[in-house]
């Protein structure tokens, strides 16, 4: 994409965004006047476990800490649940006559919900379902004088981090170059948009030029090029590694940097799963920082360069929980849950020391219908025939369901435990089994004796509500049941951005 088009796109972003500020969020001038929030909250750390459902939390707790243990997120005083549904293209907002829900969201529409406070269609970022650009809370925080940060184990142009820093008709418009197929959506716009329109500008171009986040850490170096590197440096970013030469940054680069604005990408694609790095300590991928390390360093950089004490807003995503759940890989899902929870502990420890920080931990959606089943049992997918509920014809539907004796395991559909003997069989629907701290020392993963038995419902997202955990002043707003769009207003109020 040419420099001329890039420059025009950046200018268009300013114009469109200026016209979009509103809908319950005050201008940057009045937000500045509300700074400090009566001395209560100066910082918000928003941690997102991509694909993390309630069962992901339970399974990780039992796997690493046992039945009576707790994850760091579970020690937070406020617990609630979040509805996650999206809407169809051209839908109005909930309550409008033209409102059309889509009960299973993707990461893009979910990110837009909490970042911008509107429901949108799957794949959309920073726009409503009719294509109108809407501001993000990170943009508003930046305008109001807060330091801002965005951390992810995915490509930084992927849906969750991009939801705070870009506006796009289609999440696949990531870069490094413009593609009509990836970036345009005439179903929404009616006609092709000019390439100067922010909504069809590659997300990498937007991130490299709009300055929305002061600290950007994650993956996706291949999405950026030499022109992006120059644009970042012209804005005062310390660029770790090099988009121009495609040299990835390392843990050592991150530890050594002291810049107030830092751009560091540690893999050309998504970051590497923790299990691989642990098992291959001499590999190049082992030089990538972990999510807890990136979280800690981001907090240090933001809190240490906070512009006279105004504060900061930081988003942190544990992206690989979702990606390994899509693959139905329980072992790696659990390890990514542990890494995410370790990042939560970093944030929570800072908040307790600081006294002026709100910490929010939640998810965009549940992924794959993660289940904990009884030890020694098998799933319906392994049965010779689907079990029949014998009272299905009962109009009162109040008798006790029974399973016919023919519900037996079909050996051709399962040859063993997934992370054990039958792992390579494509017809294997068996559970994955894991030892826990409650098991005798002789018990091993993949054995029938292991106490934690896990299965998946599908390889896709589900429409289940997701948990939310919170600590700090304002956390009480997340108790009970809320919608993902409510999180926009909760964060905005905490930072003095919302009326």
N, C-alpha and C positions, 0 to 999 in steps of 0.2 A: 504494500500500500504506500502511496506517495506521501512525502512530508506535507505537501500542500493539503491533501485530504485530511491528514491527521490533525493539522493545525485548525482547519475549519471545523472539524468534529469537536475539538476541545472547546472552541468558542461557542459552538451550538449548545454544548452541555451547560455552559454558564447561563445562556439565555433561557433554555428550557427549565433548568432547575430554579432560576429566579422566579419564573411564573408558577412553579409547582408548590412553593413553600406555602403552607397553610394547613387546613383541615385539622385544627386542634393543636398545632405546633406553632409557637410564637416565633417572631423574626429573631435574627441573631442579635439585633440591638437590644430588644427587651430580654432576650435570654441572658445577655451579659449582665443586665441590671439585676437579674435573679440569681447571679452566681453565688456559690457558697451554700445555697439551700439551707440558710439559717445555721450553718456550721455542721450540718449533719452529714450529707453525702457529697464527696468531691470526686470520687472515682466509681466507675461501674466496670466490673469484669464479667463478661457474658460468655459462658462456656457451653458449647454445643456438641453433644455426642451424636454424630450423624447416624441415624438409624437405630438409636438406642431406645428400646422399649423397656417397660417395667421388668420383663423377664430377663433382659440383658443385665440389668442391675442386680437382680436376685442371683442369677447364675454366677456373675463375677464375684459377688460377695461370698457365696458358698465355695466356689473354686479356690479362692485365695485366702479367705479368712474363716471359713467354716460357718456352721449354722448360727452360732451365737455372735459372729463377728459383724463388722460394719465397714462399708466403703466410706471414704472421706465425705462423699456427697451425702451419705445417709446420716451423717452427724450434724448436718445443717438444720436449724430449728424450724424452718417452714417447709412444708411439703404440700404439693398440689398436683393437679393434672391439667394437661393442655389439649384442647381439641385442635386438629390439624387440617381439616378439610380445605380443599382449594375450590375454584370455580371454573366453569367452562369459558372459552374465548367469547368475548363480547358480553359477558354477564355483568349485571350490576352488582353492587355490594349487598350483603345480607339485609333483608328488609325491603329492598327495591322490587318493583314489579317485574323487572327482567332478571332477577337473581336466579342463577342455575348452578347448583353446587356440584362439585366433583369430590366424592367422599375419600379418595385416596390421593394425597398430595405427592409431588416430587420435591426435591431439595430446593429448587429455584422458587417455586411459588411459596413454599414455606419460609424461605429466607426473606422474600419480599414482605410477607405478612408481619414478621417481627421487626424487620428493618425499616419498613415504610408504613405499616399499619393498615394495609389494604389487602383484600383477597385478590388473587390473580390466577391466571391459568398456568398449568404445568409447563415449565420451560421459560417462563417470563421472569425477568429480573428488573426491579426498580420501576416497573410500570404497572398500571392497573389492567384489568382484563379487557379494556377497550383501547389500550395502547397509550394512555396518558402517562407522561413521566411524573413520578412522585419522588419527593426527597427521601433520603435515608437518614436514620438517626445519627449515623457516623458523619455524614455530610453536615448535618445541623450542629453536632457537637464541635466539629472542626471550625465551622463558621463562628461559633460562640466562644472560641478561644481555648477549647480543651485540646490536649494532646490525644492522639488517636493511634490505635494499633490493630493489626489484623494478622492472625496466626492460624495456620492450617497444616495438616499433614497431607492434604490434597494439593493439586495444582492451585495456585492462588487465584487463577481465573475460573476455577470451578464454582458451582452454584452458591455454596454457603458463603465463602469469603467475598465472591463477586457481588453478592446481594447487598453488601454495604458500600461498594465502591463503584458500581456501574449501573447502567440502564440499558436493557437489551430486550428485543422482541423474542430472542431465542438464546438459550444458555450455551448452545454449541458455537456461538459466534465468539470464540475465545481468542483467535489469532494464531499465528502472527500476522496473517494477511486476511483481507476481506474476501468473503465468498458469498455470492448471492444466495446459494442453496443453504448455507449455514446461518446467514444473518437476516434475511428478509422473511416476512410472513404476511402475505397479502390477504390472508383470511382475516387478519386483524386490521390492517391498514387500508385495504381496498385497492392499493396500487403500490408499486415499488417505491420505496423512499430513496431520496438522494443519499449518496454515500456520506455527505456531510452531516446527516442526521445522527445524533448520538445513539439512537436506538438500533442502528445498524453498524455502528463503529465497533470494531473488535474490542473485546473486553480488555485485552492486554494494552491496547492503545489508550483506553480510558484510564486504567490504573496508573500507567506510566506518566500521565499528564495532568490528572486532576488533583493530585496531592491530598486526596481524602484521608489516607492513612499515613502517619509519620513513620511507623514501624511496620514493615511488611515482611513476614517470614513464612516460608513454606516450600512448596514444590512448583513445577511448571515452568522451568527456565526456557524450555523449547518454545513457549508461547511468545517470548520476547526476543527482540533483535537489537542490532547496533543503534538504530534510531531511538528505540525505547531507552537504551542505556544513556544516550546523550541527553534525552529529555529529563530523565531522572537526575542526572548529575547537574543539569542546569537549574534544577529546583533545590539543590543542596543536599541530595541524598548521598550517603555513603553506600556505594553499590558493592556488595560482597560477591566475589566471583565476577562473572562477566557475561551478560546476554550477548554481546558482540562476538565473543569467542566460544560461547556456550560452555564456559568453565563454571562448574557448580561451586557454590560456597561450601564451607565445612564448619563443623563444630568449633574448630580453633579460630576460624575467621569471626564467628559470632562472639566468642568469648573475648576476643581482642578489641572489637569495635567500641568506640566511645561516641559515635556520631549521635546527633539529636534526631536525625532522620536517617533510617536504615532500611535498605532493600536487600534481602538475602534469600536466595532460592537454592535449595540444597540437592535438588534432583531435577532432571529434565522433565520428568513426569511427576506422578504422585510420589510421596516419600515412601521409604521401604518399611515393610512391616517389622515390628519389634522382634518377632520370633526369628526371622531371617538374620537380623543384625546380631542377635544373641548367639545364634548357632554358627555365624560366620564372622567372627570378630576381626579377621584380617581383610575382609572384603572392603572395596571402596565405599560401599553403602554404609558400613559401620561408622564412617566419619560424619554421617548425618546426625544432627542433634535430635534428641528425643522430644516429644511434645512437652513433657515437664521442663526440660532444659530451655526450649524456646519460650515457654510461658514465663519462666523465671527471668530470662534475659529481657523479654519484652517489658515486663513490669519494671525492671531496673532502668531500662532506657527511658521509659515513659515517666516514671516517678522522679527520676534523677534530672530530667529536663522538662519540668512541668510548667515552664513559663510563668514563674512567680507564684505558683501554688494553686492555679485554677483547677487542676486535676486532669484525669484522663478517662477515656473510654476504650476498652480493649475487648475484642472478640477473639475467642480461641475455639478452634474446631478439631475434634478428634474424628477425622473423616473416614479412617480405615475400618471403623466398627461397621459402617454401612457397606463398604466395599467387600469386606470378608463375609458379611451376612448374606449379601447377594450371591456369593459363591458357596453358601452353606458350609463354610469352613469354621466349625465351632472352636477349634484350638486357637486359630489366629484371632477370631472374634473376641475370645476371652482375654487374650494378651493385649489387644488394642483397648479393651475396656479398662484393663489395669493401668495402662499408660495414660489413658484419659483421666482416670480417677487420681492418679499421681499428679497430674496437672491441676486438677481441682484442689488438691491439698496445698499445692504451691500458692494458688490464688487465695484460698481460705486462710492460710497462715499469714499471708501479707495483710489481708483484711483485718484479722484479729490484732495484729501489731499496729496497724494504721488507725483504726477506729473511725474512718470516714469513707469506707468502701462498701458498696453493695455487690454481692456475688450472686449470680444467677446461673444455675446449671439445669439444662433441659435438652431436648432433642427436636429435630425437625419433623420426624416421623418414626414409626417403628419399621423395621425391615425384616422380612422373610418369615414372620410368624414364629419367632424363637420360642421353644417350649421346653419345660422341665417335665419329664415323665417318670413314672414310678420305676425304680430299679427292677430289672428283670423282665420288663414288659416290652411289647412291640407296638409299632404304630399301625394305624389303619392302612397306610400305604403298603405295608408288608403282608397284609392279610390276603388269603386266597380269594376272598370276595369282600366287598365293603360290608361291614356289619349293618344289620337292619334293626331299626328301633321298632320293636314289635307292637308298641302302642301308637304307632304313627297314624292309624285310622281312628283313634279315639277322639271324638269331637270335644270331649271335656279336657283332653290332654292333661290328665292329672294322675294317671297311673304310673307305676314305677317302670322305667325303661329296663328292658332286659336284652342281653346279647345272646343270639342263638349259638348253640354248641358248635356250629360249623365255622365260627370265626377263628380260623387257625392260621398260623404263619405259613406262607407260601415260600418254600425254600428257593424257588427260582427268582424270587423278587428280593431276596436278602441273603447274603452269604456271610454275614458277620457284622461286627461292630465297625462303624465307619472309620474311626481312627485306629482300628485294629486289623483283623484278618481280611475284611471285605472292602477295604478302602478303595481299591482300584476297580471295583465292579460298578459299572454305570447303572445297574439295576438295584443298587444297594440303597435301601431306604432305612437301614438300621440306625439306631441312635449312636451318637458319639459319647463315650464314657470317660470320666475324669475323676482322678482321686481328689480328695479334699483334705484339709487339716484334721478332719474328724476320722479319717480312715487310718487303719493300722499302717505302719511304715512299709510293710511288704506289698501293699496294694499299688498297682501301676495304672497309668492312663491306658485306655483301650482294653481293659480287662472287665469281665462280668462282675468282678468284686467291687469295682470303683462305685462310689455312692452317687455321683452326679451324672445323670443320663439326660442328654440333650438331643432335640430334633428340630427340624425346620418345617414350616407349613408350605413355603414356596420360595422362589428366588427373587421375589419382588417386594415392594413396599406394601404395608397394610394400612388400614384406616384407623387403627387403634389410637386412643389417646396416649400421650406420652407423659412421663413424670416431669415435675419441676421441683427443684430444691433451691432454697434461697437463704442468704445470711446478710444481715445489715439492716439499717433503717430503710423502711419501705418494703421489706421482704413480705410483710403481712398481706400485701396486695395479691400475692401469689398463692395464698392458702385456698383450698377448695378447688373448684373447677373454673378455668379461664379459657379463653381462646388465644391462639397464637398472635392475633393482631393486638391483643391487650398488652403484650410485652413491649410493643413500640411505645405506648403511652406510659407504661411503668418506668422504662428506662428514661424516657423524656422527662417525666416529672422528677426523677431522682437527680438528673443533671440540670434541672431548671429550664428545660427546653419546651415543656408542654404547659399549656394553660389549664 
